[in-house]
Amino acid sequence: MYRNTFNINRYNSRAQKRILNKINSPEIISSLLQNIMHR
């Protein structure tokens, strides 16, 4: 049981890092800026 929770936590942290990398990518930042400018 403890090992399962550890694996789940490790998987969650890996997924969060992937999402953070996507958010930090320049394409998403520039698209967000363009959306703000168009308003």
C-alpha positions as CSV (number, residue, x, y, z in Angstrom):
1,M,0.0,0.0,0.0
2,Y,2.7,2.5,0.9
3,R,4.6,1.5,-2.3
4,N,1.5,2.2,-4.4
5,T,1.0,5.7,-2.9
6,F,4.7,6.4,-3.5
7,N,4.4,5.4,-7.2
8,I,1.3,7.5,-7.6
9,N,3.0,10.5,-6.0
10,R,6.0,10.0,-8.3
11,Y,3.7,9.8,-11.4
12,N,1.8,12.9,-10.3
13,S,5.0,14.9,-9.9
14,R,6.2,13.8,-13.3
15,A,2.9,14.8,-14.9
16,Q,3.0,18.2,-13.1
17,K,6.5,18.8,-14.4
18,R,5.3,18.0,-18.0
19,I,2.4,20.5,-17.6
20,L,4.7,23.1,-16.2
21,N,7.1,22.7,-19.1
22,K,4.2,23.1,-21.5
23,I,3.1,26.3,-19.6
24,N,6.6,27.7,-19.7
25,S,7.1,27.0,-23.4
26,P,7.4,30.3,-25.4
27,E,4.6,29.4,-27.8
28,I,2.0,29.3,-25.0
29,I,3.3,32.5,-23.4
30,S,3.2,34.3,-26.8
31,S,-0.3,33.0,-27.5
32,L,-1.5,34.1,-24.1
33,L,0.0,37.6,-24.7
34,Q,-1.7,37.8,-28.1
35,N,-5.1,36.8,-26.5
36,I,-4.6,39.6,-23.9
37,M,-3.7,42.2,-26.6
38,H,-6.7,41.4,-28.8
39,R,-9.1,42.1,-25.9
